[in-house]
Amino acid sequence: MSTDFAVAEYALVQEGEKEMSFLLKKISCDVLVCGSGAAGLRAGIEAFERGTNVLIIGQSRFGDAHTRLAAGGINAALGVVTQKDNWLVHAADTFEEGGKIGVPQMVEILARNANDAVIELANFGVKFARNERGQIKQRIYGAQTYPRTCYVGDYTGRAILQALVRKAKKLGVKQIDNAYITHLFKSGGKVLGCFAVDFKKGEFLVLQAKSVVLAMGGYSRVYKNSSSRPFENMGYGSYLALQNGLKLQDMEMVQFHPTGMTWPESAVGKLVTEAVRSEGGTLLNASGERLMKKYSPKMLELSARDVVARAIFTEIVEGRGTKNRGVFLDLTRVPKEKILERLPDTFKQFERYQKIDISREKMEVSPTSHYSMGGIAVNPSDCSAGLSGLFACGEATGGLHGANRLGGNSLAETLVFGKIAGVNASDFAKQNKMLEIGEIEINSARKEIESFFNRGFTAPQTLRTQLQEIMWECAGVIKDGEKLREGLEKLQELKENIPKMNVKEGLKKNSELVIALDTTSLVLVAQAVLESALLRKESRGAHYRTDFPKTLGSWQANIFAELKGGKLKLSKKMILRGSKEFERAVHAHYDRKFELWE
Ligand SMILES: Cc1cc2nc3c(=O)[nH]c(=O)nc-3n(C[C@H](O)[C@H](O)[C@H](O)COP(=O)(O)OP(=O)(O)OC[C@H]3O[C@@H](n4cnc5c(N)ncnc54)[C@H](O)[C@@H]3O)c2cc1C
């Protein structure tokens, strides 16, 4: 087993080619982790601790991945508030509220391992809120039977990411940031590594590895209004998967969070955490009516996210919204001290963007695209993703959340499945030799990038914005067949302009190139979302179609998408059954369903 990195630098220009002066650096490692969010870091830490050398590469600055936005908390049935909670209830909540199309084995693995993941985080130094007995406090989140969300104020993701970064640095795990992975190398069904552009140094990277983990986050930025930052969640993991013959799962399932900011322009879509409703925030329409009484009289504001998002959306389109096309979220009856203790970031967020004090004035909110339940299909037990030596974890993958993700379950997923991916990527690397990446393949990956330079007249930013608007308009909170078909037609027109995208030559800090790469990915991902949504002729969880409003037993199924002969092919598969224990727990869920936690 090698203990250090092999690094070579060479220029790779064929005879007769126009020479571009970009250095190409070759780096070898045992385990290459693509993505430095919670999932990638957890995988990298695990693989490193198992004795393999690891390189984590991410587009964002190390410590500034999307995970840092996660606010409200992480789920684990620790049973602190009530001992009635346990992994079986957690599993049943996850499966039921996921519209019963989550992969049972994944749900079971998550629920069984979430407690250990949270305890591990506490050992890594995450300072969870604690009660007077020193136990980790748990708040209730939407559609939970019992309170099970562990938290650090309303900045849990940041606290977790910082702890993971500290741990990785302490161990000495190598990392490269501000580098964009553009290509997977493979041969004979085995992954060999990746090609990337290092935007900080302005050079190409050939990353050779025995095993690779894809932890590149979701694709929620396929929509215009999104709670993620404008430069992330571009679906590049899904794009790479399709390009390499892997399967994506349930791409139509995108979660619209009920509460995003509605103004100013620079803050539209920015998340207002569910913790606000969990701490007593109520939703009112423009006439001051508590709207959730009509849509979900028992669960009210703590109903599942899809239910609350549709309720708000309906109030707005039916003319009962505010002048900024939102509804009110009212926290004014909650004491200011409690707001400052439990929701400090939300307080600052509104102070900063709207100059309001949320303990005195109501917030205005409307749905925003938030989370991709769909993604790369993996084998739940080892996170393998369809190529020998390739693993995937975190939001980049599909299957766990089915049609609707419960708040707090995603952070749990990143840690539980990140660890599994790390174990298996490390084991694979120990058992397999490093294979060479051919010069022809390297050259072709390089040319793919250089082909963007000086070739057309369309600004990548224009196309990306158009695409995001098409998706918001044609495949948003409420869908129908006609709109989805219109979306596909518009996307086809837009696709024809992709080869005309013009990017100025250069690699160093070339943000135009980043947007061109994002747009290339988003076009294919958007097509998978639209086609899958069109195929699913029913409504379930986040996928609501006015032309097929019922949930159908015949659609308790997953939709898989793959590229065959350059065309997207979809297939439908009825869901698999879970273990006997799991099935019993899901059954018992019906008896508890309407028992409200006071
Ligand atoms: C505002 C907000 C609040 C949230 N709050 C919660 C919460 O309270 N609880 C909860 O459970 N979940 C929450 N979520 C969801 C949760 O934050 C994410 O699902 C989770 O952090 C995903 O982690 P990840 O590691 O899978 O991906 P990410 O954190 O998205 O990391 C992906 C990594 O991949 C890199 N990457 C992507 N493409 C490329 C490329 N081409 N080349 C190189 N690198 C690339 C990125 O730079 C990044 O480093 C929230 C989400 C949002 C938007």
The ligand as an ORCA input file, in Angstrom:
! r2SCAN-3c Opt
* xyz 0 1
  C     -30.464     25.992      3.306
  C     -30.417     24.524      3.574
  C     -30.643     24.057      4.861
  C     -30.589     22.685      5.114
  N     -30.812     22.240      6.395
  C     -30.738     20.922      6.658
  C     -30.919     20.428      7.989
  O     -31.150     21.179      8.928
  N     -30.835     19.097      8.178
  C     -30.562     18.207      7.188
  O     -30.509     17.020      7.441
  N     -30.359     18.656      5.928
  C     -30.426     19.975      5.632
  N     -30.217     20.420      4.353
  C     -29.762     19.473      3.339
  C     -28.270     19.165      3.546
  O     -27.577     20.347      3.839
  C     -27.627     18.544      2.319
  O     -28.431     17.568      1.778
  C     -26.284     17.928      2.679
  O     -25.468     18.880      3.310
  C     -25.594     17.367      1.450
  O     -24.280     17.033      1.777
  P     -23.351     16.337      0.701
  O     -22.048     16.138      1.342
  O     -24.036     15.177      0.113
  O     -23.234     17.420     -0.467
  P     -22.697     18.923     -0.445
  O     -22.549     19.485      0.903
  O     -23.532     19.629     -1.445
  O     -21.227     18.784     -1.008
  C     -20.982     18.515     -2.369
  C     -19.529     18.714     -2.659
  O     -19.286     18.346     -4.021
  C     -18.539     19.365     -4.650
  N     -18.805     19.314     -6.093
  C     -19.974     19.339     -6.757
  N     -19.761     19.270     -8.087
  C     -18.423     19.188     -8.240
  C     -17.575     19.089     -9.365
  N     -18.023     19.011    -10.628
  N     -16.241     19.044     -9.155
  C     -15.728     19.115     -7.900
  N     -16.479     19.180     -6.802
  C     -17.809     19.219     -6.973
  C     -18.988     20.639     -3.973
  O     -18.058     21.670     -4.170
  C     -19.060     20.159     -2.527
  O     -17.767     20.153     -1.966
  C     -30.306     21.783      4.071
  C     -30.102     22.258      2.789
  C     -30.168     23.625      2.531
  C     -29.998     24.122      1.132
*
